[in-house]
Amino acid sequence: MSNHRHFARHFASSLLIVTSLAAQTVHTVGTPAGFADIQPAIAAAAPGDIIMVHPGSYGDFNMQIGVSIIAVQTGTVTITSAFHNVISIPAGQAGHFVGVNLERPLLIGGHVTFDQVRMESHQIGLRMLGGTCHLQDCTLRALPFLDLGGNPSGAIEAHGGTITAIDCNLTGGTALDLGGSPIGGRQAIWLESGVSFLGSGLSISVGPGPNSSAALYSESPNVWLNDSLIISAPPICAIDSPAAECDRCIITGPCTTGPGQPIGHGPVLGVQRNTPLFAGLPFTIDFLAQPNEFVLVFGSHGLATTPYPELAQAFLLDPVTCFPAAALVADATGHVSASWNVPSAPLPVGSQVWLQGVAGFAFPLQTSPVVGGLVR
């Protein structure tokens, strides 16, 4: 039996477990029978509830509970903010954003996922103080801003926590002087020392303007990238970090790479999602590993953070619902693909499935970012 068939059969049977889960309450925003704005819907929700948002522009929110905010139609919902959309979720819960345009999100703590979300804000796209954040198929961009004190900027500014990202575009902003003229393109990612960042299939670009900085600036040595493009304007290296592992990446600029240098060459286990999870349709992912490497795939119906000293990166699957999904073998190029049909039987709204790969020829083993999401 091929790896693909084994994966499909085993995983499809595991996915059916979600049909036994109790359906959560669905709250509607933007219809005559629903809430007029998102904040009242959050106030009425219980942990795990779903907030379906119809096309329109909505005010800011303070999310202190794990709920899912889903655009009925991807890209038609804009959540504005004069200051911040604050996300601070208690332990044991998780928040999800799907298909929305989100201004000035501030993640203070908890597990949060962003799926097909656009975050564009002046100076900072996403600001993070702590917690765990997963991005998939997202666009983050720092818009031009007035720079009076040399403050950091970026598509992501993180002061703490864990970030994983797949298939995302991240672009830095442009600092402006008092007259509105550009004085420098700024980094796309700015990470403080306590942050962990794992990315696969990313496009990371410095903002336009003179005197450009590195596209990725990190004070943390816990940076892993694979199959990504990192671009800064010459003659600056696109990565400024005390240590980073970049496997199969393109990095512009005069970078010092190799053993014992600030930028290493992996190995890093990558994953790419070809389409979101749709009931009744095929779901395909690609793992990007070392040639002929075993990739063990685990799945779960939720997210959590479990430390394992045998793993180089964070393991983010919920241990209560975690199950072994497959054992795969990469080909001579390091690529292995798996596809299966998501069951078409009615699933509870908000059902979620997450996968994470583990691979390596020696300890610590490499883990991929998580991949999957809410079943739509």
C-alpha positions as CSV (number, residue, x, y, z in Angstrom):
1,M,0.0,0.0,0.0
2,S,1.4,3.4,-0.9
3,N,2.1,6.1,1.6
4,H,-0.7,8.2,0.2
5,R,-3.3,5.5,0.6
6,H,-2.2,4.6,4.1
7,F,-2.3,8.3,5.1
8,A,-5.7,8.8,3.5
9,R,-7.3,5.7,5.1
10,H,-5.9,6.2,8.5
11,F,-6.5,10.0,8.7
12,A,-10.0,9.8,7.3
13,S,-11.0,7.4,10.0
14,S,-9.5,9.7,12.6
15,L,-11.2,12.7,11.2
16,L,-14.6,11.1,11.7
17,I,-14.1,11.4,15.4
18,V,-15.1,15.0,15.2
19,T,-18.7,14.0,14.2
20,S,-19.1,12.8,17.8
21,L,-18.2,16.2,19.2
22,A,-20.9,18.5,20.5
23,A,-21.8,21.3,18.1
24,Q,-21.0,24.8,19.5
25,T,-23.3,27.7,19.3
26,V,-23.2,29.8,16.2
27,H,-23.6,33.5,16.5
28,T,-24.3,35.7,13.5
29,V,-23.0,39.2,12.9
30,G,-24.2,41.6,10.2
31,T,-27.7,40.4,9.6
32,P,-31.1,41.7,10.9
33,A,-31.5,38.7,13.1
34,G,-27.9,38.7,14.4
35,F,-25.6,41.1,16.2
36,A,-24.7,44.4,14.7
37,D,-21.0,44.2,15.7
38,I,-18.4,41.6,16.7
39,Q,-17.8,42.7,20.3
40,P,-21.4,42.0,21.5
41,A,-21.2,38.6,19.8
42,I,-18.0,37.8,21.8
43,A,-19.7,38.9,25.0
44,A,-22.6,36.5,24.4
45,A,-20.3,33.6,23.4
46,A,-19.0,30.6,25.4
47,P,-15.6,29.0,24.8
48,G,-15.5,27.2,21.5
49,D,-18.4,29.1,20.0
50,I,-18.5,30.3,16.4
51,I,-19.1,33.9,15.2
52,M,-20.0,34.0,11.5
53,V,-19.6,37.5,10.1
54,H,-21.3,38.7,7.0
55,P,-19.7,41.2,4.6
56,G,-19.1,44.7,6.0
57,S,-16.9,46.8,8.2
58,Y,-16.9,46.4,11.9
59,G,-15.5,48.0,15.0
60,D,-12.7,46.8,17.3
61,F,-13.0,44.1,19.9
62,N,-11.4,42.7,23.1
63,M,-11.3,38.9,22.9
64,Q,-10.8,37.3,26.3
65,I,-12.4,34.0,25.4
66,G,-11.5,31.3,22.8
67,V,-14.0,31.7,19.9
68,S,-13.7,31.4,16.1
69,I,-14.4,34.5,14.0
70,I,-15.1,33.4,10.5
71,A,-16.0,35.5,7.4
72,V,-19.0,34.1,5.6
73,Q,-17.1,35.1,2.4
74,T,-13.3,35.4,2.6
75,G,-12.0,38.9,2.2
76,T,-15.3,40.7,2.6
77,V,-15.1,41.5,6.3
78,T,-12.9,44.3,7.7
79,I,-12.4,44.7,11.4
80,T,-11.1,48.2,12.1
81,S,-9.4,49.6,15.2
82,A,-8.4,53.1,16.4
83,F,-5.9,51.5,18.8
84,H,-5.8,47.7,19.0
85,N,-7.9,44.6,18.6
86,V,-6.8,42.9,21.8
87,I,-6.6,39.1,22.0
88,S,-5.9,37.5,25.4
89,I,-7.2,34.0,25.6
90,P,-7.1,31.8,28.8
91,A,-5.1,28.6,29.0
92,G,-6.9,25.6,27.6
93,Q,-8.8,27.6,25.0
94,A,-8.0,28.7,21.4
95,G,-9.1,31.5,19.1
96,H,-9.4,31.3,15.4
97,F,-9.7,33.9,12.7
98,V,-10.7,32.9,9.2
99,G,-11.0,35.0,6.0
100,V,-11.1,38.4,7.7
101,N,-9.2,41.7,7.2
102,L,-7.9,42.6,10.6
103,E,-6.4,46.0,11.7
104,R,-4.0,46.3,14.6
105,P,-4.3,42.9,16.3
106,L,-2.5,42.7,19.6
107,L,-1.9,39.2,20.9
108,I,-1.2,39.2,24.6
109,G,-1.6,35.5,25.4
110,G,-3.2,32.2,24.5
111,H,-3.4,30.0,21.3
112,V,-4.5,31.9,18.2
113,T,-4.6,30.8,14.6
114,F,-5.1,33.1,11.5
115,D,-6.2,31.5,8.3
116,Q,-6.4,33.5,5.0
117,V,-6.3,36.7,7.1
118,R,-5.0,40.0,5.9
119,M,-3.4,42.2,8.5
120,E,-2.3,45.7,7.3
121,S,-1.7,48.5,9.8
122,H,0.5,51.6,10.1
123,Q,3.9,50.7,11.5
124,I,2.9,47.1,12.7
125,G,0.8,44.5,11.1
126,L,0.6,42.1,14.1
127,R,2.0,42.9,17.5
128,M,2.6,40.0,19.9
129,L,3.5,40.1,23.6
130,G,3.1,36.4,24.3
131,G,1.1,33.3,23.5
132,T,1.2,31.0,20.5
133,C,0.3,32.2,17.1
134,H,-0.1,30.2,13.9
135,L,-0.5,31.8,10.5
136,Q,-1.4,30.1,7.2
137,D,-2.0,31.7,3.8
138,C,-2.0,35.1,5.4
139,T,-0.8,38.5,4.2
140,L,0.8,40.9,6.7
141,R,2.0,44.3,5.8
142,A,3.2,47.4,7.7
143,L,1.8,50.5,6.1
144,P,3.9,53.8,5.9
145,F,4.2,55.5,9.3
146,L,5.6,58.7,10.8
147,D,8.9,57.8,12.5
148,L,9.9,60.2,15.3
149,G,12.0,58.0,17.4
150,G,13.4,55.0,15.5
151,N,10.8,52.6,17.0
152,P,10.6,49.1,15.6
153,S,8.1,48.3,12.9
154,G,7.2,45.4,10.7
155,A,4.5,43.0,9.5
156,I,5.2,41.2,12.8
157,E,6.6,42.7,16.0
158,A,7.0,40.0,18.7
159,H,8.2,40.6,22.2
160,G,7.5,37.0,23.4
161,G,5.8,33.8,22.5
162,T,5.9,31.2,19.7
163,I,5.1,31.8,16.1
164,T,4.6,29.3,13.3
165,A,3.7,30.3,9.7
166,I,3.2,28.7,6.4
167,D,2.5,30.0,2.9
168,C,2.4,33.7,4.0
169,N,3.5,37.0,2.5
170,L,5.1,39.5,5.0
171,T,6.2,43.0,4.0
172,G,7.8,45.7,6.0
173,G,6.7,49.3,6.0
174,T,8.3,52.7,5.1
175,A,9.3,55.2,7.7
176,L,8.3,58.8,6.8
177,D,9.7,62.1,8.1
178,L,7.6,65.1,9.2
179,G,7.2,66.1,5.6
180,G,5.9,62.7,4.5
181,S,9.1,61.7,2.6
182,P,10.4,58.2,3.0
183,I,13.5,57.9,5.2
184,G,13.9,54.2,5.2
185,G,12.4,50.8,4.5
186,R,11.9,48.8,7.6
187,Q,12.0,45.1,8.4
188,A,9.1,42.7,7.8
189,I,9.8,40.7,11.0
190,W,11.1,42.1,14.3
191,L,11.6,39.5,17.1
192,E,12.9,40.0,20.7
193,S,15.1,37.5,22.4
194,G,12.4,35.3,24.0
195,V,10.5,34.6,20.7
196,S,10.5,31.3,18.8
197,F,9.8,31.6,15.0
198,L,9.3,28.6,12.6
199,G,8.2,29.4,9.0
200,S,7.7,27.4,5.8
201,G,7.0,28.7,2.3
202,L,7.2,32.4,3.3
203,S,7.9,35.5,1.3
204,I,9.6,38.1,3.6
205,S,10.5,41.5,2.2
206,V,11.9,44.7,3.6
207,G,9.7,47.8,3.1
208,P,10.4,50.2,0.2
209,G,12.7,53.2,0.7
210,P,16.3,54.2,1.2
211,N,18.7,52.8,3.9
212,S,16.8,49.6,4.1
213,S,17.3,47.2,7.0
214,A,17.2,43.5,7.1
215,A,13.9,41.9,6.2
216,L,14.1,39.7,9.3
217,Y,15.6,41.2,12.5
218,S,15.8,38.8,15.4
219,E,17.4,39.0,18.8
220,S,16.4,35.4,19.3
221,P,18.5,32.4,18.1
222,N,15.3,30.3,17.8
223,V,14.6,31.1,14.1
224,W,14.0,28.3,11.6
225,L,13.0,28.9,8.0
226,N,12.6,26.6,5.0
227,D,11.7,27.0,1.3
228,S,11.3,30.8,1.8
229,L,12.4,34.0,0.1
230,I,13.9,36.7,2.3
231,I,14.7,40.0,0.5
232,S,16.4,43.2,1.5
233,A,17.8,46.0,-0.6
234,P,21.5,45.7,-1.2
235,P,24.0,45.8,0.3
236,I,22.3,44.5,3.5
237,C,21.9,40.9,4.4
238,A,18.2,40.0,4.5
239,I,18.6,38.3,7.9
240,D,20.0,40.0,11.0
241,S,20.1,37.4,13.8
242,P,22.5,35.8,16.3
243,A,21.5,32.4,14.8
244,A,19.1,31.2,12.3
245,E,18.6,27.9,10.4
246,C,17.5,28.4,6.8
247,D,16.9,25.2,4.7
248,R,16.4,25.6,0.9
249,C,15.9,29.4,1.3
250,I,16.9,32.3,-1.0
251,I,18.4,35.1,1.1
252,T,19.6,38.3,-0.6
253,G,22.6,40.3,0.4
254,P,26.2,39.7,1.7
255,C,25.3,37.1,4.3
256,T,27.7,35.1,6.3
257,T,26.5,31.5,6.2
258,G,27.7,28.0,7.0
259,P,28.8,26.1,10.1
260,G,29.5,28.3,13.1
261,Q,28.1,31.4,11.3
262,P,24.9,33.4,12.1
263,I,22.9,31.7,9.3
264,G,23.0,27.9,9.1
265,H,21.6,25.6,6.4
266,G,19.2,23.5,8.4
267,P,17.9,20.8,8.3
268,V,14.4,22.3,8.8
269,L,11.2,20.3,8.2
270,G,8.7,22.2,6.1
271,V,5.0,21.8,5.2
272,Q,2.8,23.5,2.7
273,R,-1.0,23.4,2.5
274,N,-2.5,23.4,-1.0
275,T,-6.1,24.2,0.0
276,P,-8.0,24.7,3.2
277,L,-10.1,21.9,4.7
278,F,-13.5,21.7,2.9
279,A,-16.0,19.0,3.7
280,G,-16.3,16.5,0.9
281,L,-13.2,17.7,-1.0
282,P,-9.6,16.5,-1.2
283,F,-7.1,18.0,1.2
284,T,-3.5,17.8,0.2
285,I,-0.3,18.8,2.0
286,D,3.4,18.6,1.1
287,F,6.2,17.9,3.5
288,L,9.6,19.2,2.6
289,A,12.3,17.1,4.3
290,Q,15.8,15.7,3.7
291,P,16.2,13.1,0.9
292,N,14.8,9.7,1.8
293,E,13.9,10.9,5.3
294,F,11.1,9.3,7.4
295,V,8.3,11.8,8.3
296,L,6.0,10.8,11.2
297,V,2.7,12.7,11.0
298,F,0.6,13.3,14.0
299,G,-2.9,14.8,14.1
300,S,-5.2,16.4,16.7
301,H,-8.5,18.2,17.0
302,G,-7.1,21.1,18.9
303,L,-3.9,23.0,19.8
304,A,-1.7,23.1,22.9
305,T,2.0,23.5,23.7
306,T,3.8,20.4,25.0
307,P,7.6,20.6,25.6
308,Y,9.6,17.6,24.4
309,P,13.4,17.8,24.8
310,E,13.7,15.4,21.9
311,L,12.3,18.0,19.5
312,A,14.1,21.1,18.2
313,Q,10.9,23.1,17.8
314,A,7.6,23.3,19.7
315,F,5.0,20.5,19.5
316,L,1.7,22.3,19.2
317,L,-0.9,19.5,19.0
318,D,-3.4,18.9,21.8
319,P,-2.1,15.8,23.7
320,V,-5.7,14.8,24.7
321,T,-6.9,14.4,21.1
322,C,-3.5,13.7,19.5
323,F,-3.2,10.5,17.3
324,P,-0.6,9.0,14.9
325,A,-1.7,9.8,11.4
326,A,1.0,8.3,9.1
327,A,4.6,7.3,8.6
328,L,5.9,8.6,5.3
329,V,9.2,8.5,3.4
330,A,10.5,11.5,1.4
331,D,11.8,10.9,-2.1
332,A,15.3,11.6,-3.3
333,T,14.5,15.4,-3.4
334,G,13.1,15.4,0.1
335,H,9.5,15.8,-1.0
336,V,6.5,13.8,0.1
337,S,2.8,14.6,-0.6
338,A,-0.3,13.2,0.9
339,S,-4.0,13.7,-0.1
340,W,-7.3,12.4,1.1
341,N,-11.0,13.3,0.9
342,V,-12.4,15.1,3.9
343,P,-15.7,13.3,4.8
344,S,-18.8,14.9,3.3
345,A,-21.0,13.9,6.2
346,P,-22.3,16.9,8.1
347,L,-19.7,18.0,10.7
348,P,-20.3,20.2,13.7
349,V,-19.6,23.8,12.8
350,G,-16.1,24.7,14.1
351,S,-14.7,21.2,13.7
352,Q,-10.9,21.5,13.4
353,V,-8.1,19.2,12.4
354,W,-4.4,19.9,12.8
355,L,-1.4,18.0,11.6
356,Q,2.3,18.3,12.5
357,G,5.2,16.4,11.1
358,V,8.3,15.1,13.0
359,A,11.5,14.0,11.1
360,G,15.2,13.7,11.5
361,F,18.2,11.4,11.4
362,A,19.5,12.5,14.9
363,F,18.2,14.2,18.1
364,P,16.8,16.8,18.4
365,L,14.2,15.9,15.8
366,Q,12.7,18.6,13.6
367,T,9.1,19.5,13.7
368,S,7.1,21.2,11.0
369,P,4.7,24.0,11.6
370,V,1.2,22.8,12.2
371,V,-1.2,22.7,9.2
372,G,-4.9,22.2,8.8
373,G,-7.5,24.4,10.4
374,L,-11.3,24.6,10.7
375,V,-13.3,22.3,8.5
376,R,-15.5,24.6,6.3
